[in-house]
Amino acid sequence: RDDLVRDFALFDQYRGKGLNQNEKSLAFRFWLQDTRQTLDEAAIEAAMQRLITALGKSVGARLRQ
């Protein structure tokens, strides 16, 4: 399902050592909720993968290694 994200917030931003000059590292907190059933790990992981893929396609975001 694509409607699990209820809210999100940026809680950290970093620029500097370990990143290219035009890069910044952003950390977000996501609040997920399903009003029909309890979320399990598989549903959470699937939702997060959809978010990561969408952000990668739209703005070139990627996970830190």
N, C-alpha and C positions, 0 to 999 in steps of 0.2 A: 504494500500500500504506500501511496505517496503523500498521505495526509497526516502522518504521525508527528511531524515537527510542529510544535506549538509555539516555540520561541527560541531565540538564540541570542547570545551576547558575546562581544569581543572582550576578552579579559587580559590579553597580553599582546604586546607588539615589540618586536626586536629587530634592530638593524645593526650590523656590525660584523665582527669576526665570524668567519665560517659561511658568510653569505656573499653573493655577488653584489656589486655596488648598487645595482638597480633592484635588488630583492629585499623583501622584508618577511619576517616570520610572524604570522598571526595565530593566536590561539583563541578558539571559540568554545563556548559551552552551549550545548543543544539540549532543549527540553523536549522529550518525546512522550506522547500519550496516545493510547488507543482507548476510546470510550466504550468499545464493545468487548474487549478481552484484555487480560494481563499480557504485557509484552514479555516475550522470552528472548534469550540471547540471540537466537537465529533471526528473529524479526528486527531486533536492534541492529545487529550486524548488517543485515540486508539494507535497512534504511540508511545507515551510515555509508555503506558502499555506494548507494545511489547518490547521496549528497556529494561524496568525494568525486565521483564520475562527473556529475553535473558541474561542479565547481571547476574541475579540470578542463572541461570542454568550454565553459563560458569565460573563464578568466585565467586559465593556465595554472591554477592552483595545484599543488602537490603536497603530499605528506612529507614531513621532515624525516630524514633517515638518521 
